[in-house]
């Protein structure tokens, strides 16, 4: 698959890559850390390098996860912010945080000149998952 993506990017160099791919524990009953790291972390780094090699000025946007903050006992009364420390606690969260570190290293080494990392929270919907009460998600 990596070779196919590289061929496509060579033929059509992207100006921007929005990377939302990966595996999560909700959809797949994956228990091995290696599976998460290979898909969520290593593949992310590889995709960023493919994008850079096809366009050195590419903007890379990575959809990470709020799970990189880990389970905090005071999460309801103290929401996370820009100053909160990351403490990923499971294989999924660790793989997402590891991917972030790979991307930041590529940025620091000037491979990625434009990098955006968004730490998205779970979305509540019909039959959806949301570990927080609605009052936590709104201003009161």
Steps between C-alpha positions, in 0.01 A plus 500: 500500500785739585641463148163581345461813713851613403419452130178700531677779691779509241246534220278746690712676766265605781492855636339365816450163663226453759586172669201349677582133446584245766350232718315543825398258771132581464474367145755220516562274793877538467698431811862508383703815541698410187189519280418847628859626463536362149176651374453818704861603552737357239253537212444863601873572489530321164208695354654829615832411335326397177312831498821695566692313230233594245464863616748643750250774589206270573269585791448190714193492726482209743182404683621366832296429811426657834580155640870601500425680828405171665234440758511780750301459824395866494415516128145617562594789729832583330479475121824469306655806340823599324697463825376150582762226498460196279476165674372244248387188682406239240640369172270722291589819689869412503500441125330834433746683729791316339378616158488858628860470619609365160332791323646759737846352443449531123393861553802571721728350233335729242347216300149623576478877475127516569364267767167507681410243766139494617413301812139414440259381765251217450179606334169410655230394264237239442652181640818705541753513777570790731648446847410851621163646593358764266550772764876445474492574127318832528563833670289539810 
